[in-house]
Amino acid sequence: MRIAILTFDGFNELDSLIALGLLNRVKKPGWEVSLCCPTDQVRSMNGVTVQAQSLLPYARSADAVLVGSGMKTREVVQDAALMAELDFNPARQLLGAQCSGALILAKLGLLDGVPACTDLTTKPWVQEAGVTVLNQPFFAKGNVATAGGCLSAQYLAAWLIARLAGPEAAREVIHYFAPVGEKEEYVARALGHIENQGATTSC
């Protein structure tokens, strides 16, 4: 099971790295999570340079793709050559996006008829792309999900884990990372978001 976390120059560390940590908690044979970038290295919005674990062709063949956000997302969507490399197919892939990552899915035509969650800064750009923006942290329809707000990374990760490894695996991961004394509350909130939309059904 191969999962790509798309991470572009100017990326938000919370989006990519929280998802990376949560998803890597799943210990199953063949479970592989990769920071997937357009170049060998990318620099975050706060100046942290990370080494790519894979490049964009990996994402095109992955079972699931999470699109993180960043301060240069509008530059990404204006780069025709780069966008052409993001050839994803929700019929065979789970696709998730956080904050301004929703703008990338919108520009790729992957949110046609699907409302989205995003951050408040990105909201008008996603609306300009013809997508209805919801005032909630997470929404999924079929194989496409979006989340709004940096700390909503846990909901996207829980959705992916539930879909690919089962709801109990998602519960165990969220429980492990949740603050002591608040674990059941965190688990209930995370699973509540995805269960309310029937989003825990396996692929």
Secondary structure, 3 states (H helix, E strand, C coil): CEEEEECCCCECHHHHHHHHHHHCCCCCCCCEEEEEECCCEEECCCCCEEECCEEHHHHHHCCEEEECCECCHHHHHCCHHHHHCCCCCCCCCEEEEECCHHHHHHHCCCCCCCCECCCCCCHHHHHHCCCCECCCCEEEECCEEEECCHHHHHHHHHHHHHHHHCHHHHHHHHHHHCCCCCHHHHHHHHHHHHHCCCCCCCC
